[in-house]
Amino acid sequence: MRTIKFFALAALLVLSAGTASSAVQAIYPDPSHAKSDLAAALKAAAATHRRVLLDFGGNWCGDCQVLDLYMHDSKNQPLVEANFVVVHINIGRFDANLDIAEKYAVPLKKGVPALAVLSDHGALLYSQKDGEFESMRTMESSALTQFLVQWKPSHPGCSAVVVNC
């Protein structure tokens, strides 16, 4: 696990060593896209019976960059793709999309990245209350794995219409 953490931090350092325009990976789209991205994710989640994973943060956030690296590692990426529709919500410098964070009871003053999980119909199932992932760079990828396993749907692809799940 230390090796994964080392490579995640090394990748973050490589990202930050570039020019100012390419200093970090652009994970979070322009803040103005949040509402339409969320609506599209809810539609996709309902159609595929996956949950919606809201990721509040900013491209300037080192811990957000590490979370994204962990989401794409070989253990977590299959969990994410099979069980979640991810929406990256750009909070600017804590001055954008605060209404969405409030709607889903995510206290951004506790830090970012901050996560919330919605059902495939948009009901809030979980919202981070105590900055659980705000120090992601000091955490192992396995912490995200545990979170994803805990919050994945119990029967992916099942619905009231599907009888034999």
Helices and strands as residue ranges (DSSP letters): H 2-16, G 20-22, G 31-33, H 34-48, E 51-57, H 62-71, H 76-83, E 84-90, H 98-103, G 108-110, E 114-118, E 124-127, G 136-138, H 141-151
